[in-house]
Amino acid sequence: MNTRPVLFDYIRFFGAKPIETHDEGWYYGVRFAISRADDDLLITLAPDNMEFALEWKQKGQRRLSLNLKMVTGWEIENGVGDEYLSLRINTGPAALCSFDHCIIRLKPTIDVEMLMDWDPGWPPSSNSALHTDAPKSGAPAS
């Protein structure tokens, strides 16, 4: 896993050269346009500004418009049979969204996952206040 991708890593991942680059350098903003069969993606990365945007259209119909702020982690996984871009979003007290990971795959098909880490207190312990109507093991049903 590449945890500090450079521009070449994104070019290789997206399979395309940038269509736009910020005047101060790619780290302040770079845009890729990708077309695969019926799918068109417009992707904007701005690691220095902690921003990521993706617009996905299929046969001209918008499927997803994603505009992320406070992206604190950028990783590219290039494993055998699995290649994805993983974004970590700030979920601290000033968080602007309710999920903390976004994973984008482009091969073999386009797939976008938005994930949230669950409460570390779940599942509850056996002595918690969670109640159920199910009988306890070995106890007869009433």
Residue pairs with C-beta under 8 A, 6 or more apart in sequence:
1 75
1 76
1 77
1 78
1 79
1 86
2 9
2 75
2 76
2 77
2 78
3 73
3 74
3 75
4 74
5 13
5 74
5 75
5 76
7 18
7 26
7 30
9 76
10 30
10 32
10 45
10 76
11 17
11 18
12 78
13 76
13 78
13 83
13 85
13 106
14 32
14 34
14 43
14 106
15 34
15 106
16 32
16 33
16 34
17 32
18 26
18 30
18 31
18 32
19 31
19 32
19 33
20 29
20 30
20 31
21 29
21 30
21 31
22 28
22 29
22 30
22 46
26 45
27 46
27 47
27 48
28 46
28 48
28 49
29 44
29 45
29 46
29 49
30 44
30 45
30 46
31 42
31 43
31 44
31 45
32 41
32 42
32 43
32 44
32 45
33 40
33 41
33 42
33 43
34 40
34 41
34 43
34 106
35 41
36 106
36 110
38 58
38 59
39 56
39 57
39 58
39 110
40 56
40 57
40 58
41 54
41 55
41 56
41 57
41 106
41 110
42 53
42 54
42 55
43 52
43 53
43 54
43 55
44 51
44 52
44 53
44 54
45 51
45 52
45 74
46 52
47 71
47 74
50 69
50 70
50 71
50 72
50 90
51 67
51 68
51 69
51 71
52 66
52 67
52 68
52 71
52 87
52 102
53 66
53 67
53 68
54 64
54 65
54 66
54 104
54 112
55 62
55 64
55 65
55 66
56 62
56 63
56 64
56 65
56 110
56 112
57 63
64 112
66 102
66 112
68 87
68 89
68 97
68 102
69 89
69 96
69 97
70 89
70 90
70 94
70 95
70 96
70 97
71 87
71 88
71 89
71 90
72 88
72 89
72 90
73 86
73 87
73 88
74 85
74 86
74 87
74 88
75 85
75 86
75 87
75 88
76 83
76 84
76 85
76 86
77 83
77 84
77 85
77 86
82 105
83 105
83 106
83 107
84 103
84 104
84 105
85 103
85 104
86 101
86 102
86 103
86 104
87 101
87 102
87 103
87 104
88 100
88 101
89 95
89 97
89 99
89 100
89 101
89 102
90 96
90 100
91 97
91 98
91 99
91 100
91 116
91 117
98 116
99 114
99 115
99 116
100 115
100 116
100 117
101 113
101 114
101 115
101 116
101 117
102 112
102 113
102 114
102 115
103 111
103 112
103 113
103 115
104 110
104 111
104 112
104 113
105 111
105 112
124 130
135 141
135 142
